[in-house]
Amino acid sequence: MNTVIKINNHDNVLVALTNLNKGDVIRYDGIDYTLQNDVPAKHKFFTQEMHAGSEVFMYGVLVGKTQFDLATGSIMNTENTKHAAEPYAFRNVNYKWQAPDVTKFENRTFKGYHRNNGQVGTANYWLFIPTVFCENRNLDIIKDALYNALGYAVDDKYKHYANQLAEALKNGENIKNVSFDPLNDAKASRVFKNVDGIKFLNHNGGCGGTRQDADVLSHLLAAYADHPNVAGITLLSLGCQHLQVADFKRDLLARNPSFDKPLLVFEQQQTQSEEELVRQAIQQTFEGLIAINKIERTDALLSKLCVGVKCGGSDGFSGISANPAVGHCADLLVGLGAKVLLAEFPELCGVEQEMIDRSVDQPTAEKFIRLMTEYDDLAHKVGSGFYMNPSPGNIKDGLITDAIKSAGAAKKAGSSPVVDVLDYTEPATKPGLSLVCTPGNDVEATTGKAASGATLILFTTGLGTPTGNPVCPTIKVATNSALAKRMADIIDIDTGPVIRGEKNIEEMGEDILEYCIKVASGEEIPKAVQLNQDDFIPWKRGVSL
């Protein structure tokens, strides 16, 4: 196994693949480097003498500037290096892309749920939507009732364990002697074999705030109702809130004029009692579940997939293993005529020029420039900026500047042309790679990707994160094997073999696509889905990095 790697020939840093010690002499490409500091795995050291204001390059792009003089072999850290990025503009580059060889996959299919509008879902869900936060409690009551009765609840192992602890305490026993048995309560068998889940979009919007907030929320909820993985909807409304049922229906029909899924609407202020509202919602939803349970999976071309690519809890290996491997998978999907969605605009800071140069035409590039500029300007107006995106965990594991994080994050989109740029909740309609305007925040980003139509999400992580999505199966891809082993209960794919030199990026990318096909067909259930990790946070279009 190599101890260091240079990602691009233009770089003036090397990345440690394992822990290195001060005084070690590291030979790379025929040159010896004496380390001036301990360099933990995932961190970088300089391959040349640096002066105050020297430019730092990684992934072949400007990622920072040094703050004072540094000797060759010095570690890069937040004290000696600050974020820097090149300015960007449309420059009419005639971008050429060589699609990867897709022969291995061109005749492959997945078993999906075909909708009347031609879309194909990778799951078959019934969705509960509140137009306002006032209905969250009613959703919770209904969820508790239906999850347990229909077999969608996660094992009550923690409840069982808590009961055991309480019983031991009552009996005067030492609670430390109570063993935790995750197999105490087996899952109930599902009543509806073709209904993959019942999902609930609890949120804190719909009233208060600004009318713009309610309008954005309406478009978001309409996007989820129209999602290919959703077969039917139960809508709960209070009645007096900003987001009216009529507004939601208007936005739903504007998005899909031929919308024909079952839509059950209950308005609390028009019913006899809360009990009656909950009873009717459960009873009529049962009837809807009986109807959508008749839909079965049938073959669909891989071109019908829409895959969102996301990273969260990133580390210094993200841009070396998991993200490039997912990027190759993305290029394979584009080569097969599928859709790929890249979001997280704060995490494109520093690679804007690459995205502009890859845009298929000037209007596409200019829309990206406008959305990026408006978003970053808004952040600066409140004393922030994209450069403040890296979290303490990112920095601790080697992502020193936002441009470093962004350059590695962009690798998960592969190298295909940018065919479209979508504002928040805009649907993806063109085969190929589209950029979706969302925050970098994990849940806000995945929430936005699903709104644009992602039917699977590939989520890379170096530190581990339990994020999932209510309607879009989320596949967790670990950047390193230590994480994959330590958090095996939430990780689906390990790209650690890339770091160890056991597999190349292309091989790992093909493995990831194979797994996607199995998930899309219902043959594999990602850990986030098994654990009901149904995270949903609407973006209010304020400053969120």
Helices and strands as residue ranges (DSSP letters): E 4-5, E 13-16, E 25-28, E 31-34, E 44-46, E 55-58, E 61-66, E 81-83, E 109-114, E 120-121, E 125-130, G 133-135, H 136-150, H 157-170, G 175-177, E 197-200, H 211-225, E 230-237, H 245-255, E 263-267, G 268-270, H 274-292, E 298-301, G 302-304, E 306-311, H 322-335, E 339-342, G 345-348, H 352-358, H 362-381, G 386-388, H 392-396, H 402-409, G 410-413, E 418-422, E 432-436, H 442-451, E 456-461, E 474-478, H 481-486, E 493-494, H 496-499, H 505-520, H 527-530
